[in-house]
Amino acid sequence: MTIVGATTNPAVGFILPIVFYWKTIEDVPLCSVKKLTALTVATLIILTSILSLVNFTMTKLYPDDSDVDEAAVTLPVSSTETTLNFVAFE
C-alpha cells in the first residue's frame, strides 16, 4: 500500500492535473508565474514521492536498525561538561 501511495497517488492526484493545467496555458511564456508555480509544485511532489519510496524501501531492507535506544551526548557548558541523555521513543 505504501508503494502505491508513493507512486500512483501523487501521479494521479498531483502530476496529471499539473500536466493538464500546463496544456491549458500553452500560450503563456515559460518564465510566467503560472508555469513556474506549476513546475515548482510538480518538482516538489516528485521529490517527496521519491523520498517516501526510498524511506519505505530502506525500512523494509533494514527493519531492525534501532539497536541503540539511548544515546549520550556530551556538550561543553562553561568550564564543566554536561551529559545529556536522549531516549528514543518508538
Summary of the structure (lengths in Angstrom):
residues: 90
radius of gyration: 22.2
end to end distance: 21.5
largest distance: 66.8
contacts: 181
relative contact order: 0.12
helix: 58%
strand: 18%
